[in-house]
Amino acid sequence: MAQEQPTNYGEQWFAEAAERWGEMPVVIECNLNALKEMETQINKRGLDWKQLSVLEVGCGAGVLSLELAARVKDVLAADPSAAMIAKLKERQAKAGVTNVETLNEAIERTEQLEPASRDIVVISLTLHHVAKVEELLAAVRHCLKPGGLFFIFDFERMEDQSNFHDDFDTTAAGVHHTSGYDRALLTEMLAPHDLKVVHAEKSFMMTIPKEMMDQAKKTESEGHGHEHGHSHGHGHGHGHGHGHGHGHGNTGPFPILCAVAERV
């Protein structure tokens, strides 16, 4: 009998990356940059942080979720990688954080989300890992309160629309969109789901560590890239072996776009 293959696209890559994910400097830096941008956007709207319920999609090892937990009412941290969720729970217990709930699932199954229950949804360096984008956006609309905010952090589309991922690692790291995003593209994607883009600007720069690219090469060479329905972008500030701008092995730096959409 043939050995059953992993069901998640890029599953092996993320399982192997989980152990070190929350301690990687680039992951921490990107998460703190995303948090700083969220603080700016939330504060200018005069929102009360302690009343906010947050969903993080593709939470990885929980770097951003645990930072947010210290500021908000509660966090639902969702990720399809069991290894990443296990690492998040380990870090959560060590920190004594009690207001983070985890969901080891892709969130497209909207029946598992309470409707209009979240003030904030954030997806950081994960959207390009999502295969079923329409289903994801429908789920975001489903769980966001009217007037709630949807934060997207991801690679900014380059003028020549070149790829940010090397050819070798798109399978290994579960990448479905390789040319980045801009305001026009996100507006077109989000509008059918009652999500109105109100902000979209370059937020920070990200350089991909060589170890991420090396891990992606190793994973692909071992034949671990498999089809998956949702996201595996993790912990934001991920990077997942990203590379490619104008040549194989390019590690950046790459501009990271912050887009904010309101649920109308």
C-alpha positions as CSV (number, residue, x, y, z in Angstrom):
1,M,0.0,0.0,0.0
2,A,1.3,3.4,-0.9
3,Q,2.2,5.7,1.9
4,E,-0.4,8.4,2.5
5,Q,0.9,11.8,1.6
6,P,0.4,14.9,3.7
7,T,-2.8,16.7,2.8
8,N,-1.5,20.2,3.4
9,Y,0.4,22.0,0.7
10,G,3.8,22.8,2.2
11,E,2.9,20.9,5.4
12,Q,6.4,19.4,5.8
13,W,8.0,22.8,5.4
14,F,6.0,24.3,8.2
15,A,6.3,21.3,10.5
16,E,10.1,21.5,10.2
17,A,10.1,25.3,10.6
18,A,7.8,25.4,13.6
19,E,10.4,24.6,16.3
20,R,12.5,27.7,15.5
21,W,9.8,30.0,14.1
22,G,9.0,32.1,17.1
23,E,12.7,32.8,17.8
24,M,13.8,33.7,14.3
25,P,14.9,37.4,14.2
26,V,13.2,38.1,10.9
27,V,9.9,36.7,12.2
28,I,10.1,38.8,15.3
29,E,11.0,41.9,13.4
30,C,8.2,41.5,10.9
31,N,5.7,40.9,13.6
32,L,6.7,43.9,15.6
33,N,6.6,46.0,12.4
34,A,3.1,44.7,11.7
35,L,2.1,45.5,15.3
36,K,3.4,49.0,15.0
37,E,1.4,49.6,11.8
38,M,-1.8,48.1,13.5
39,E,-1.3,50.4,16.5
40,T,-1.1,53.5,14.2
41,Q,-4.3,52.5,12.3
42,I,-6.3,51.5,15.3
43,N,-5.2,54.5,17.4
44,K,-6.1,57.0,14.8
45,R,-9.6,55.6,14.8
46,G,-9.9,56.1,18.6
47,L,-10.7,52.4,19.3
48,D,-10.5,51.0,22.8
49,W,-7.9,48.2,22.6
50,K,-9.2,46.4,25.7
51,Q,-12.6,45.9,24.0
52,L,-11.2,44.4,20.8
53,S,-11.7,40.8,19.8
54,V,-9.1,39.7,17.2
55,L,-8.7,36.9,14.8
56,E,-5.3,36.2,13.4
57,V,-5.3,34.0,10.2
58,G,-2.1,32.0,9.7
59,C,-0.8,32.7,13.2
60,G,2.2,30.3,13.0
61,A,4.0,30.1,16.3
62,G,2.0,33.0,17.7
63,V,4.5,35.8,17.7
64,L,1.9,38.4,16.7
65,S,-1.0,36.8,18.5
66,L,0.8,36.8,21.8
67,E,1.8,40.5,21.3
68,L,-1.8,41.4,20.6
69,A,-3.1,39.4,23.5
70,A,-1.3,41.8,25.9
71,R,-3.3,44.7,24.4
72,V,-6.7,43.4,23.4
73,K,-9.7,41.6,25.0
74,D,-9.1,38.3,23.3
75,V,-7.4,36.6,20.3
76,L,-8.4,33.6,18.2
77,A,-5.2,32.3,16.6
78,A,-5.9,30.1,13.6
79,D,-3.4,28.0,11.6
80,P,-3.7,24.7,9.7
81,S,-0.3,23.6,10.8
82,A,-0.5,21.4,13.9
83,A,3.2,21.9,14.6
84,M,2.8,25.7,14.6
85,I,-0.2,25.6,16.9
86,A,1.7,23.3,19.3
87,K,4.6,25.7,19.4
88,L,2.2,28.6,20.0
89,K,0.5,26.8,22.9
90,E,4.0,26.0,24.4
91,R,5.0,29.7,24.2
92,Q,1.5,30.8,25.5
93,A,1.8,28.5,28.5
94,K,5.4,29.8,29.2
95,A,4.2,33.4,29.1
96,G,1.1,32.7,31.2
97,V,-1.2,34.2,28.6
98,T,-4.9,33.3,29.1
99,N,-6.8,35.2,26.5
100,V,-5.6,33.4,23.4
101,E,-7.7,30.6,21.9
102,T,-6.3,28.5,19.1
103,L,-7.9,26.9,16.0
104,N,-6.0,24.3,14.2
105,E,-8.0,24.6,11.0
106,A,-8.2,26.7,7.9
107,I,-10.9,29.3,8.6
108,E,-12.8,28.8,5.4
109,R,-15.3,26.6,7.2
110,T,-17.4,29.5,8.4
111,E,-19.6,27.3,10.6
112,Q,-16.8,27.2,13.1
113,L,-16.7,31.0,13.4
114,E,-19.3,33.0,15.3
115,P,-20.8,35.6,12.9
116,A,-20.0,39.3,13.4
117,S,-17.9,38.4,16.5
118,R,-14.5,40.0,15.6
119,D,-13.5,43.6,15.7
120,I,-10.2,42.9,13.9
121,V,-8.9,40.3,11.5
122,V,-5.3,40.2,10.6
123,I,-3.5,38.1,8.0
124,S,0.3,38.8,7.9
125,L,2.5,37.4,5.2
126,T,0.0,34.6,4.7
127,L,-2.4,35.6,1.9
128,H,0.0,34.5,-0.8
129,H,-0.2,31.0,0.7
130,V,-4.0,30.8,0.4
131,A,-5.4,28.6,-2.4
132,K,-9.1,29.3,-1.9
133,V,-9.0,33.1,-1.5
134,E,-12.7,33.7,-2.2
135,E,-13.6,31.2,0.6
136,L,-11.2,32.9,3.0
137,L,-12.5,36.4,2.2
138,A,-16.1,35.1,2.7
139,A,-15.0,33.8,6.1
140,V,-13.5,37.2,7.0
141,R,-16.7,38.9,6.1
142,H,-18.7,36.4,8.1
143,C,-16.8,36.9,11.3
144,L,-16.1,40.6,11.2
145,K,-18.5,43.0,12.9
146,P,-19.8,45.8,10.6
147,G,-17.2,48.5,10.7
148,G,-14.5,46.0,11.8
149,L,-11.1,46.2,10.3
150,F,-9.2,43.6,8.1
151,F,-5.4,44.0,8.1
152,I,-3.4,42.5,5.3
153,F,0.4,42.5,5.4
154,D,2.0,40.9,2.3
155,F,4.6,41.4,-0.4
156,E,3.9,44.6,-2.5
157,R,3.5,44.1,-6.2
158,M,6.6,45.1,-8.1
159,E,6.2,47.5,-11.1
160,D,7.3,44.8,-13.5
161,Q,5.1,42.2,-11.7
162,S,8.1,39.9,-11.2
163,N,7.9,37.1,-8.7
164,F,9.2,37.3,-5.1
165,H,9.5,33.5,-4.8
166,D,12.1,31.3,-6.4
167,D,10.8,28.7,-8.7
168,F,12.1,25.9,-6.5
169,D,10.2,26.8,-3.4
170,T,6.7,27.5,-4.5
171,T,5.7,23.9,-4.0
172,A,7.8,23.4,-0.9
173,A,6.4,26.5,0.9
174,G,2.8,26.3,-0.4
175,V,2.8,29.5,-2.4
176,H,-0.2,30.3,-4.6
177,H,0.4,33.9,-5.5
178,T,3.9,35.0,-6.4
179,S,3.8,38.5,-7.8
180,G,2.6,40.5,-4.8
181,Y,-0.3,42.8,-4.2
182,D,-1.3,46.5,-4.6
183,R,-4.3,48.6,-3.8
184,A,-6.0,48.0,-7.1
185,L,-5.7,44.3,-6.9
186,L,-6.9,44.1,-3.3
187,T,-9.8,46.4,-3.9
188,E,-11.0,44.1,-6.7
189,M,-10.5,41.1,-4.5
190,L,-12.2,42.4,-1.4
191,A,-15.1,44.5,-2.8
192,P,-17.4,41.5,-3.5
193,H,-17.1,40.5,0.2
194,D,-18.2,43.9,1.5
195,L,-14.7,44.8,2.5
196,K,-13.7,48.3,1.5
197,V,-10.0,49.1,1.2
198,V,-9.4,52.4,3.1
199,H,-5.6,52.2,3.3
200,A,-2.8,50.6,1.3
201,E,0.8,51.7,1.5
202,K,4.2,50.2,1.9
203,S,4.8,49.6,5.6
204,F,8.2,48.1,6.0
205,M,11.0,46.1,4.2
206,M,11.7,42.4,4.7
207,T,14.9,40.5,3.9
208,I,14.6,36.7,3.6
209,P,17.1,34.8,5.7
210,K,19.2,32.3,3.8
211,E,18.1,29.5,6.1
212,M,14.5,29.9,5.0
213,M,15.5,29.4,1.4
214,D,17.8,26.5,2.2
215,Q,15.0,24.8,4.1
216,A,12.6,25.3,1.1
217,K,15.2,23.7,-1.2
218,K,15.7,20.8,1.1
219,T,11.9,20.2,1.5
220,E,11.3,20.3,-2.2
221,S,14.1,18.0,-2.9
222,E,12.6,15.5,-0.5
223,G,9.3,15.7,-2.3
224,H,7.2,17.3,0.4
225,G,5.1,19.8,-1.5
226,H,1.4,18.7,-1.5
227,E,-1.9,20.4,-2.4
228,H,-3.7,22.2,0.3
229,G,-6.8,24.2,0.5
230,H,-5.8,27.1,2.7
231,S,-3.0,29.2,4.1
232,H,0.2,28.2,5.5
233,G,1.8,31.5,5.9
234,H,3.0,31.7,9.3
235,G,3.6,33.8,12.1
236,H,3.8,36.5,10.1
237,G,6.6,37.9,9.5
238,H,7.0,34.7,7.9
239,G,9.0,34.5,4.9
240,H,8.8,30.9,4.1
241,G,11.7,30.6,1.9
242,H,10.7,33.6,0.0
243,G,13.1,34.8,-2.5
244,H,13.1,36.0,-6.0
245,G,12.8,39.4,-7.2
246,H,14.8,39.5,-10.4
247,G,16.8,36.4,-10.2
248,H,17.0,33.0,-8.4
249,G,18.1,33.2,-4.8
250,N,17.3,36.9,-4.4
251,T,16.5,37.5,-0.7
252,G,15.4,41.1,-1.0
253,P,14.9,43.3,0.8
254,F,11.2,43.3,-0.3
255,P,8.6,46.0,0.4
256,I,5.7,44.8,2.6
257,L,2.4,46.3,1.9
258,C,-0.1,47.1,4.7
259,A,-3.7,47.2,3.5
260,V,-6.7,48.0,5.8
261,A,-10.2,47.2,4.8
262,E,-13.4,48.1,6.6
263,R,-16.4,45.7,6.8
264,V,-19.3,47.6,5.3
